[in-house]
Amino acid sequence: MSPRLTLLFEQLPDLLGGHLTLAVPAIFIGVLISLPLGVLCVKSATIRGPVMSLVSLVQTVPSIALLAIMVALLGGTIGYWPAFIALLIYSILPIIRNTIVGLESVDPAMREAAKAVGMRPLQQLFRVELPLAFPVILAGIRTATVWVVGIATLSTPVGAPSLGNYIFSGLQLRDWQRVIFGCVATMTLSLVLDQLIAVIETSIQSRRKTSLALAMCAIVGLVAMGIVPGVLGPEAAGFSKLQEKENESEKSDSSGPLRTTLEGQVVRIGAKGFTEQFILAEILREKIEDAGGTPEVLSNMGSTIVFNALAKNTVDVYVGYTGTIWSTVLKETDPISRIAMRAAVAGRLYDEYGIVLAGALGFENTYALVARRQTVQRYGLRQIGNLTPVAKDLRIGGDPEFFGRPEWQRVRNLYALSDITEVGMDSTFMYQAVADGQVDVAAGFSTDGRIEAFDLAVLNDPKEAFPPYDAVLLLSPRAAKNRDLVHVLEPLLNQISVAAMRTANRRVDEDGVTPRVAADSLLNE
């Protein structure tokens, strides 16, 4: 077995456990909610209309959007609960619908016979109607199971580990083995759960008690694996340790001796979903591990989600970029000088959110519009302004987040690019798309090694439409009080050059090394 495949199997228990923790309780509780609602909908037309309309309406919301909405409704909380609630909501519709169909398909003669022998309404429901509707209801549960297990892969961007970690990281790293592994693992889990439910159905119909007992034990085991961590919350153990860490820090005054390790402390590292962030998260992980701490990496999160998590102490440390914070968080539209921006960002983050900007890492990763050499020669492109006369004939590729950012609106306005066609795509495919001529220009990143690998030209930005994007180390309000953590991370400040970061990114994107290996190289340098 290759080392890369071995690593994938090593990660499987944790990610599979996280997936089960989300999916199984969502399905289990979904059944407990949906069955009574389905029965009420059959018994009362007044209830049925509003309930089915609401459930059907929610079901039309794209799953990734529903996850983001749950984060917002929970006040920016990330991790288990927003993902669990979203999955629970998605599990309800097929079960309610099949419960209604199953009960309404019961032969009226059977109901009349039940009444004739003196059964009360509840006895009739539990002894006649539900048993006869059971196969149809079970089909709805099987449908909900497949839906929920599949949708649970999308929980990764909101900070809930799942088998989706394989897929999201594999896409960003262009590691198709990882993507396929995640897909196969998810499909296998769906099939296993579906077949267990099918065995229960056939065992009941054929009255085979042994197979029914085995299938039920397997289901109960999976439910236990899911519900026990789910009720506690994956964060429970970690947060208790973090709380102990905070309490110990507050008990000791500034004149007390400093501990030299993070022994027994859990530190949560936030990261967005691209190569550079994966590498930086691994660097932070190694520094924390070397100090005896227990790091937990939550990656593939969006800018707003990871920042809100930092502000709420859900994440302890995160590498952000001053330009992103300036535009997206602080809602400023006009760039200022690099030093002034760093000072302004540091001051406002502390004043408004309690977040501490510990310092810069030493490199800048700004947005850069790039084009292939043939396009540059064809249109005489040297700087972004050269795109203006031919904008209506050009297509620009970029990740969906970029086109919604204030920086892009400023570029469009300053360089009159309102006629250019925007093509949203994952950054995994963006450089290949511009290199192949599928788009004419791409919104890349200045430290991305694929700019050199694909021989792309960077267009100058003479009007300084893009603000400075210095990579800075950010600490949550709680983590900033932990002097040990601060001292462990301080040696990273001003130590990573643009060239070193670009090389590390290229090694991952083009040479196929893992982010951990690239991080090791950076730390050794």
C-alpha positions, -999 to +999 in steps of 0.1 A: +000+000+000+013+034-009+022+059+018-005+083+006-032+056+007-020+045+041-024+081+053-060+081+040-068+050+059-052+064+091-076+094+089-106+072+082-116+064+119-118+100+130-136+112+099-159+083+097-167+088+134-174+125+128-197+116+098-216+091+120-218+116+148-237+139+124-257+116+102-270+088+125-284+111+153-300+133+126-317+103+110-327+088+144-342+121+158-357+128+123-377+096+126-389+105+161-401+139+148-414+129+114-435+099+124-458+118+148-460+147+124-469+124+096-497+108+117-510+143+127-510+154+090-531+123+081-556+130+110-559+167+105-560+186+071-556+218+090-521+207+102-512+190+070-512+220+047-489+243+067-466+215+078-460+200+043-457+235+028-430+245+053-411+212+051-412+213+013-401+249+012-371+243+034-362+213+013-358+236-017-330+255+000-296+243-013-279+222+013-247+243+015-269+274+019-289+258+047-257+250+065-246+287+062-280+298+074-277+276+105-244+291+113-259+326+111-290+316+131-268+301+159-249+334+162-219+324+142-214+291+160-196+265+138-190+228+142-214+201+152-247+219+159-253+239+127-244+209+106-266+185+128-296+208+127-294+212+089-292+175+084-321+169+108-342+193+087-333+175+055-342+141+070-378+151+078-395+155+044-392+120+029-402+104+062-433+126+067-443+121+031-440+084+031-458+082+065-487+101+050-487+079+018-484+047+039-512+055+062-535+067+035-529+036+015-543+013+043-574-005+031-605+012+046-619-023+052-591-029+076-600+002+096-636-008+097-626-043+109-605-027+137-635-006+147-658-036+146-637-055+171-638-025+195-603-010+190-598+025+202-582+051+178-548+046+193-550+009+193-562+010+157-532+032+148-505+011+165-519-023+158-534-019+124-525+012+105-488+017+113-479-020+108-496-020+074-480+013+064-446+001+078-430-009+044-438+025+029-426+044+060-394+024+060-388+033+023-389+070+034-364+063+061-341+046+036-344+076+013-337+100+042-307+079+052-291+081+018-298+119+016-284+127+050-252+106+046-245+123+013-253+158+024-232+154+056-201+157+034-209+194+030-205+199+068-168+204+064-169+241+054-188+249+087-162+232+108-177+198+114-153+170+105-168+144+082-159+122+052-163+155+032-128+164+045-114+140+020-134+155-009-128+192-001-091+189+006-087+166-024-103+191-047-081+219-034-049+198-036-059+182-069-054+149-052-080+128-070-071+097-050-083+115-019-115+127-036-123+092-048-115+077-014-139+102+002-167+094-023-162+057-020-163+059+018-194+080+018-212+057-007-202+026+013-216+041+045-248+050+027-251+014+013-244-002+047-270+018+065-295+013+037-290-024+036-293-027+074-327-010+072-336-033+043-327-064+064-349-051+092-378-047+067-374-082+052-369-098+086-401-084+100-421-094+069-406-130+070-405-131+108-369-141+110-359-131+145-322-138+143-315-115+113-338-089+128-319-089+161-285-087+143-296-058+121-311-040+151-279-045+171-259-030+142-282-001+139-282+005+177-244+003+176-242+030+149-268+051+168-247+048+199-215+058+180-234+088+167-256+099+196-231+097+224-206+121+210-234+141+194-252+148+227-220+159+243-209+177+212-175+171+196-163+203+212-172+193+247-140+177+257-119+202+239-137+232+253-135+218+289-097+217+285-096+251+269-117+264+298-092+249+323-064+265+303-081+299+305-088+296+342-052+287+349-040+317+329-063+340+347-052+327+381-016+335+375-007+372+373+019+387+349+047+383+374+042+345+378+064+320+361+056+310+325+049+274+317+071+261+289+047+237+273+010+233+262+007+199+279-029+189+282-042+219+263-064+216+232-058+243+206-082+247+177-067+259+144-090+275+118-081+274+081-098+283+048-100+260+019-069+264-003-034+250-004-016+278+015-040+277+044-036+239+046+002+244+048+000+272+074-024+251+095+001+222+095+028+246+106+007+257+135-002+221+143+034+211+145+044+240+167+016+232+191+024+194+190+061+201+197+050+221+228+030+192+240-004+205+231-033+188+213-041+207+180-074+203+162-075+216+126-108+229+112-102+236+075-121+244+043-140+272+060-150+305+044-135+338+054-166+350+073-172+317+090-137+312+103-135+348+114-167+346+134-155+314+149-123+331+160-143+360+175-165+336+195-135+315+207-147+285+188-113+287+170-082+297+189-057+306+161-060+315+124-038+330+098-057+358+081-049+384+055-051+421+062-068+430+029-095+404+035-101+417+070-101+453+058-126+447+031-148+418+043-148+422+081-143+459+086-162+469+055-137+495+043-136+502+006-105+523+001-071+507+005-044+525+026-007+519+030+005+485+042+018+498+076-012+519+082-036+491+073-018+466+096-020+491+125-057+499+118-067+463+115-049+453+147-065+482+166-100+476+153-099+439+157-090+442+194-115+470+201-144+455+182-139+418+186-112+412+213-091+395+186-053+400+189-032+404+158+001+388+171+021+399+141+028+393+104+043+360+092+065+378+067+048+374+033+019+389+014-006+369-006-025+394-026-050+388-054-034+389-089-051+389-123-032+364-144-034+355-181-016+331-204+012+344-226-008+340-258-036+362-244-011+388-232+004+390-267-029+390-285-044+420-265-011+437-255-018+432-218+006+446-193-016+459-166-053+455-155-062+487-174-054+471-207-084+448-202-109+478-204-112+482-242-117+445-248-136+436-216-168+427-234-149+400-253-132+384-223-141+359-196-126+361-161-124+330-139-124+331-101-137+314-070-172+324-062-161+342-030-139+365-051-167+378-072-187+387-041-159+406-024-156+444-022-121+442-038-135+429-070-162+456-071-134+482-066-113+467-095-144+467-118-151+503-110-116+516-112-108+498-144-143+499-160-146+461-163-184+459-159-187+442-193-163+413-186-180+379-182-175+364-147-171+326-145-172+312-110-153+280-103-133+263-076-097+276-074-086+240-080-096+243-117-090+281-122-053+280-133-058+251-156-089+269-171-069+300-179-039+280-192-062+260-215-079+292-228-113+283-213-112+317-196-090+346-206-081+359-172-081+344-137-081+360-103-052+341-088-031+345-057+004+361-058+020+332-037+005+305-058+031+282-073+008+274-102+014+309-117+049+298-126+040+262-133+015+272-159+037+300-173+011+327-166+017+364-167+006+387-138-011+419-148+001+450-129-023+470-107-011+506-110-042+520-094-037+498-063-072+485-065-063+455-044-053+464-008-022+449+009-027+412+019-001+406+046-005+372+062-010+378+100-014+355+130-047+361+147-056+348+182-091+346+197-099+367+228-095+336+250-064+323+233-047+357+235-048+353+273-028+321+271+008+333+274+022+298+267+004+296+233+016+331+224+052+322+232+050+290+213+038+308+181+059+339+184+090+324+166+069+321+134+065+359+131+084+375+102+100+342+093+082+331+060+092+349+028+071+352-003+095+330-022+094+303+005+056+303+006+053+301-032+077+272-033+058+254-006+025+259-025+040+247-057+054+215-040+019+206-029+000+217-061+024+205-087+048+180-071+021+162-051+036+163-016+013+166+013+007+199+031+024+184+062+056+176+042+056+212+028+051+225+063+080+205+076+103+219+049+092+255+058+099+249+095+133+234+087+142+264+066 
